[in-house]
Amino acid sequence: MAVDYAVIVVYLAGMLAMGWWGMRRAKSKAEFLVAGRRLGPWMYSGTMAAIVLGGASTIGGVGLGYQYGLSGAWMVFTIGLGLLALSVFFSARIARLKVYTVSEMLDLRYGGRAGIISGLVMWAYTLMLAVTSTIAYATIFDVLFDMHRTVAIILGGAIVVAYSALGGMWSITLTDMVQFVVKTIGVLLLLLPIAVVKAGGFSEMKAKLPTEYFDPLGIGGETIFTYVLIYTFGMLIGQDIWQRVFTARGDRTARWGGTVAGTYCLVYAIAGAVIGTAAKVLYPTLPSADDAFATIVKDELPPGVRGLVLAAALAAVMSTSSGALIACATVANNDIWARLRELLGQRAGRQGGQADAVGERDEVRDNRAFILVMGLAVICIAIALNDVVGALTVAYNLLVGGLLVPILGGLLWKRGTVQGALAAMVVGGLSVIGLMIAYGILANEPIYYGLIASLAVYLLVSLATKPTDAAVLAAWRARLAGEGAEPAEDGPREPSVPAGSTS
């Protein structure tokens, strides 16, 4: 394992080095949170693919392939479909808004007052997404170093928090590009063909496994439909995804770069299912389907290659974790704390010329501090929590049930009002919580009925209340057209990887 250890150590050192380099670029709020909105197609595609393909897509995707065969690809496949839909239909408009959070978009569209509730829902989602990614460190470090779970979470979490806090989105973008390359080589180009060959090829796999393992719909129509509701629609509205859209240089980059990333996700989904199916042939009686990835890597790959593939799994986890962490910190600072501070300031009768006015605050320092605080919270929760699937399901149910209708309604229906949006958030969010208590966290009913309730309330309340002010809608349309937003900052369009930085 000495060679494997060396590969992993070099990879982790490279992540920290890029975090340090990114710190030199992150001199303003826009640079720190959205990489100055300068990413071109190549870097945008790589970082978008990295953020959506995390530990669940890699380790979980292989596990679903082990359990269901080729139809196990559907979970990751629906993630790719969601990214394609976002890129083709919405990304250009989202990028032109020049905002930092989903809640800011809702305030622009509805004329304020929607941001604080949506911020709380989005914060809960991004926090739990970061937690579930952080828990996955334990599995990988256990395979590598036989490390105690708590130590593994602290080590992996500390590295992600460090490079995220140092350079913000610039550091995360650079590390995501490395992670994208490592995942492509490790999973698609190495593990996939080796697993198929070790299993005897597709003919041998078909001979040894039941026919349902090769049925594209074998996982079940209801499960596929639930995946579409949760993951495809979740891709359309998540802060972690939108924050990457905000980094795009322009409309064309957001649309075509995202389309390339979405297509890559579809390929990755099929690869994971095939690897899992091959693992079923090689190890038919594993105690848990989620052990399939680590087992086939540990037992079937030669030294060096094994280290690279484990680094690919680590890359998948770290890319999602860092993206969720900066999204969580951005929402906590800009959508929750800043609004509370403003309300407290108004009540205290503070004057506009005080030294701590918005224009005089160190935005980079504040956002960096929030990353550190949220990172510490994520590590502590990850240590205390064991149910990864349950936590991720709660996060996505809250996100989709509470925010899907107000966000898509705001983008597609001009008659939607702030009262309708707020009612849909509250009713949808409370419905999925109550239904999860009644039916169970992993049941399908919470998201089905929660979405129906949210949509019905949004339509009824919007039609029963006064239409959104014409001036608000005019300002909204102007922002959608790219007018009246913040000017682009000076500087190069996108960075080059610093000489000597490797992974």
N, C-alpha and C positions, 0 to 999 in steps of 0.2 A: 504493500500500500504506500510505500515511500514516494513513488512517482506520483500517485494520485494526490497525496498530501501536498506535494510541491505545486501541482497544478492548481489546487484549491487556494493555497496560500498566495500564489502569484495573482490569481483572480481577485481575491479579497483586497490585496494590497493595491491592485489597479483601481478598484472601486474608490478607495480612500484617496488615491492620488488624483483621480478625476474630480472628486469632490473639492479638494484643495485648489485645483486649477480653476474650477468653475467659480470659486469664491471671488476670484479676481475680476470676473465679468459682471457679477450680480451687484451692481452699484445703485440700482433704482428698483422701485416696486415692480415695474413692468419686466425688467430683466430677471428679477428674483422669482416672480410668480408665473410668468408666461414666456420666459426666454426672449423678451423684447419683441415678441410677435414676429420673429425673423426666420423661422425654420423653413427651408426649402423642401422639395418633394422627397428627397432621399432620407434626410434625417427625420422628417415628419412621419413617413411611412414606418420607419424602423421603431421610433419611439411609441407610435400608436399601437403597433403590433405587440410591442413589449408590455405595455400597460394592460392590455386586455387578456393576454395569455399568461396567467399566473400559475401558482401551484395547483389550483383546482383543475386548470386546463391541462396541465402536464401529468402530475401524479394522479389526479382524479380522473382525467380522460383515459389514461391507461387502465385505471381500475374499472371504469365502466366497460371498456373493451374486454377486460378479463371476465366480467360478470355477464355481459350481454352480447359480446361479439361486435360485429361491424356497426350495429345500430347504437352502440355506446358512443359513437361519434356525435350524436345529436346535441348533447349539451354544449360542446365547444362549437359545433356547427351553427347553432342558433346565436351564439356570441358573434360569430363571423357575419351572419345575416344581419344582425342588429347594427354592426359597424358599417356594413355596406349601405343599409338604409339611411343611417345617419349621414354618411358621406355623400350619397347621391342626392338626397332630398333636403337636408337641413344644414349641413356643415358650412356652406357658403354664407348663408344668412347669419348663422351663429358667429362665424369669424368676423363678419362686418360689424357686429354689435360693439366690439372692443370693450367688453366688460371682463370681470375677473371671476364671477361666480354665477351660478344658475339663479340665485335669489336676486341678483342685480338685474338679470334679464326680466324676471317676473315684476320687479318694481317698475322697470321701464315700460313694460307692456300694460300693466294694470294701474299705473299711477301711484305706486307706493303702497305701503301697508301689508304687502304680501311677503316681504322679505324675511321677517323675523321667524315666522312659523315654518316657512320653507327651509330656512337656514337650520333650524333645529332638527327637522327631519333629515336633511342632507348631511348634517354633522353626525347624526346617529348612524347613518348608512356608511359614510366614509370611515368612521371610527371602527365599526365592526368589520369592514372590509380589510382595514389595516391589521386588525387583531387576528383574523383568520389567516392572513398571509404570514404573519409573524409566527403563529403556532406551527406552521409548516416547516420552519427552520429546524425544529426539534427532530423531525423525521429524518431530514437530510444529514444533519450533524451527527445523529445517532448512528447512521450507516457509516459515516466517514470516520468518526473518532470515538465511537461508543461513549458519547457524552451524555451527562444527565440532562433531562429535559429543561429544567430551569436554567442551567448554565448555557445550553444551546440557544434558548430564546433570548437571553441577555446578550450573548455574543453577537448573534445575527442582528438582533434589534439595534444594538449599539452601532454597528457598522452602517446600517441603513439610516439611522437618525443622524449620524455624523456627516455623511456625505450629502444628505438632504439639507441639513441645516447650514452647512458651509456655503454651498453655491446655489441652493434652491433649484429652480427648474433647469438652469444651465447644467448643473452637476447631474441632475436626474436624466436629462436628455443625453448627455455623453455616456453615462453608465448604461442607459437603456440601449444605446446603439451597440455597445459592446455585448450586452446581454442578448440582444437580437441575433447578433452574429454567432455567439456561443450556442444559443438554442438551435439555430438553423443547422450548424455543423453537428452538434451533439445529438439532437433528437432526429432530425430529418435525414441527415447524410450518413450518420454512423449507427445509431441505435436501431432505426427502422430496418435497414437492409440486414444487419447482423441478426436481429431477432427473427426475421422471416427465414433466413438461411438456417439458423439453429433449430427452428421448428420444423425443418424439412421442406420448406416451400409451401405455396398455397395449396397444392394438391394434397400434401400430407396433412395440412391443417384441416382441410375439408373432410378428409377421411377419418380423422380422429375426433372431430367435434360434431355435435348435433347440427342439423340443418338450420335451426333457428339462429345460430351464431352468424349466419351469412344472410339473414333476412334484414333488409334495410329498415324495416319497421318493427323489428323484433322486440324493441324496448317498450313498445306500446304507444298507441295513438294519444292516449290521455297524457302520458308523460311528456311526449313530444310537444303537445299543445301547451302544457305547463311551462316547459323550457322556453317556448316562444314568448309567452306572457312575461316571464320573469327576466330572462336574459336578453332576448331580442329587444324588448321594450326598455329594459334596464340600460342597455347600451345607448338608447336615445336620450336619456335624461340624467345620467350620473355626472356629478361634479368632477370626478376623476377623469372621465372621458372628455367632457366639455373643456376642461382646463388644458387638455392637449390640443383640442381644436383651436383654442385661443392662441396657441403658439404658431399657427400657420402664417406664412408670409402673405398669403392672399387667398382669394376664392378658389383659384385653380389648384393651388397646393392642397387646400382643405378637401376639395372634392376628389381629385385624382390620387393624391397621396393616401387618403383614407380608403379609397376603393382598392388600392394595391394591398394595404394592410388587411382589409376585410377578406380579400381573396386568399391571402397567406393564412389567415385563420381557418378557412375552410380546408386547406391542405393539411394544416396542423391537426385539425380535428380527425381527419381520416387516418393520419399517421398514428395518432395516439390509440385509436381503436384497433388498428392492425397490430400494433405492438402488444396491446393487451390480449388480443386473440392468440398471438403467438405464445405469450406467457402462459395462457391457459393450457396449451398443448404441452409445454415444458414442465409446468408446475400445476397439475390439475387440482390439488387439494390445499391450496394456501388458506390459512385461517381467515384472512381478510383480503378482499379484492384490492384495497389500497396498498397492500404490500407488493403487488405485482411489479411496479416500476422498480423499486429498490432491489427486489430479489433478482430480476433478470439482469439488472446492471451489475450487481455484485458478483453474480455467479457466471455470467456468460461473456463478459467483456474483458479484454486484456488490460494490464496495467497501463496507465496513461490515458487510454481511450476511456476507461472506466472513470477516471478523474475528470475528464472533459465532459462526459455525459452527466455526472453528478454536479459539475459546475453549471451545466445547462439547466438542471432542475433548480439549483440554487438561484441562477439568473432569473428563471421564471418567477420564483417566489419574491425575490428582491425587487424586481421591476414593478410588480403589482403593489407590493408593500410601500415602496417609496412614492409611487403615484397616489396611493390612497392617503398616505401620511401628509403630503403637501396639500392635497385637496381638503383633508380634515382640518389642518391648521389654517388654510385660507378661509374656509367657511367660519371657523371659530373666531378668527380675528376680524374679518371684514363684514360678516353677516350677523354675528351675535354680539361680540364684545364691542365693536365700534358703534353699533346701534344702541346698546345699553349705555355706553359712555355718553353718547349724544343725548339720550333721554335724561340721564343723571345731570349732565351739564345744563340742560334746559331748566330742570327743576331748581338747580342751585343758582340760576340766574347768571351764569358765566357770560362774560363779554367776548365778542368775536376776536378781539385783538390779543387774547392771552397767548402765552408762549407755547402752550401745548395745542394750538390750533392745528387742523389737519395738514395745512401746507408746511408746517414747521416740524412735524413729527418725523422721526427716522423710521420710515415704513419698512425698510429692509431689516432693521434691528427688531422691530416689533414682530414681523412675520417669522424671523429666525427664532425668536424667543418662543413663539407659539408652536413651531415645529418641535422644539426641545420639550416643551411641556406636554404636547399631545403624544410625542414619541415615548416619553416616560409613562404616560397613562396607558398607551397601547401595550407596552412591555408588561406592565403590572397586570392588566386584564388578561393578556395571553397566558401568563403564568398561572392565573387562577382558573382559567376556562379550559375545558376539554372538548366540548361538543362543537367542532368546527362547522359541520354541515348545518347544525341547528342555528348557530350564530349567523352564518352566511344567509340562510333562508329568511331569518328575521329581518336582516338588513335589506335584502332585496324586496321582501314583501312590503316593508315600510316605504321604501323608495317608490316602487311602482304603484302601490295602492294609494299613497298620499300625494305623489307629485306628477304622475304620468298625465293625468287628465288636465290639470291646470297648465302644465307646460305645453303639451301638444295643442290644447285648446287655444292658448295664447298665440301660438304660431299659426294656427290654421283657421280660427274663427274670430272675426272682429267683434262679434256681439258678446263675447265672453267678458264678464265684469270682475272686479276685484272681490266683490261679495261672493260671487260664484266660485272664484278660485279659492278663497279662504274656506268656504263651506266644504268644497271638494277635498281640500287638504285634511281638514279636521275629521269629516265623516269617513273618508277613505282610510286615513291612518288609524282611527279608533276602531273601524270595522275589522281591519286585518288583525289588529291586536286582540280584539274580543274573539274573533273566529279562530285565531291560533290557540287561544286558551280553550275554546270549546272543542275544536276538532283535532288539535295537536299541531305542533310547529311544522311538521313535514307534510301536512295534509294539503291537498290542492284547493279545497273550498275557500280558504281565507283570501287568496289572491283573486279567485273567480268572483266571489260575491263582493269583495272589497272594491274591485274595479267597477262593477256594475253600480254599486251605491255611489261611488265618487262621480261617475259620469252622470247619473240621474240627478244628483244634487247640483252639479255644475250647470247642467242645462236649465233646470227649473229655476234656480236662484238667479242665474244670469238673465233669463227672460223676464223674471219678476222684478228686477231692479233696473235702475236708470243706466242706460248705455255709458260706456267709458267716455270720458270727456274728449271732445274732438281734438283739442290741443295735445292731449296725451297720445292719442292715436297718430296724430301728425308727426310728433316727435319720434314715436316708435317707428313709423315708416321711414323717416329720415335716417334713423340709425341702421335700419335694415338695408338701406341703400348705401351705407358707408359714409353718411354725412354727419357732421357734428360730433364725431368721436375724437378720442385723444390722438394727437399727431404721432406719427411714427418717430421713434428715437433714432438719433444718428448712430452710425456704427456699422460694422460688417453684418451681412445677412445671417450667416450661421458660422459656427466655429469649426476649426479643424482640430482633430485630436492632437494634443501636444506631443511633441517628439519625446520618445522614451517611455510614454505611457502605454502599458500593455495590460492584457488581462490573461 
